[in-house]
C-alpha cells in the first residue's frame, strides 16, 4: 500500500475512533457520521485506485 493510501487509512480509522468516542460521550451526531462515511468512501477509492 503506497504512503498516501496508508495515511488515509490511518486517518479514517482515527476518525472512526474519535466519532465513536464523541457519540458515546455526547450523543450521536448524524453530521459527524456522514462526514466519516464520506471519508471512508474516499479512502476506499484511493486504496482501490492505487492497487490497480
TIKOL-465592 format. One line per 8 residues: number of its first residue (from 1); their letters; for each residue x, y, z of C-alpha. Coordinates in steps of 0.02 Angstrom, whole numbers, plus 50000, padded with zeros to 5 digits. Layout:
N
NUM) A) X,Y,Z | ...
//
This chain:
52
1) XXXXXXXX) 50000,50000,50000 | 50078,50167,49948 | 50106,50305,50075 | 49953,50408,50027 | 49833,50262,50043 | 49912,50209,50208 | 49899,50385,50280 | 49716,50400,50227
9) XXXXXXXX) 49678,50230,50306 | 49758,50286,50470 | 49659,50448,50466 | 49497,50355,50430 | 49523,50234,50575 | 49571,50378,50691 | 49415,50471,50635 | 49308,50319,50673
17) XXXXXXXX) 49381,50310,50848 | 49351,50496,50877 | 49173,50494,50809 | 49132,50340,50914 | 49204,50419,51071 | 49110,50581,51039 | 48948,50486,51010 | 48971,50387,51171
25) XXXXXXXX) 49011,50542,51274 | 48897,50674,51199 | 48767,50580,51100 | 48762,50539,50915 | 48785,50671,50783 | 48720,50624,50610 | 48833,50754,50529 | 48991,50678,50605
33) XXXXXXXX) 48941,50505,50548 | 48902,50570,50373 | 49073,50654,50362 | 49157,50494,50423 | 49064,50390,50292 | 49119,50510,50154 | 49299,50498,50218 | 49288,50308,50220
41) XXXXXXXX) 49222,50304,50040 | 49359,50421,49980 | 49489,50313,50068 | 49416,50157,49988 | 49425,50240,49818 | 49608,50289,49845 | 49654,50113,49902 | 49567,50033,49753
49) XXXX) 49645,50150,49626 | 49820,50132,49700 | 49810,49941,49688 | 49767,49946,49504
//
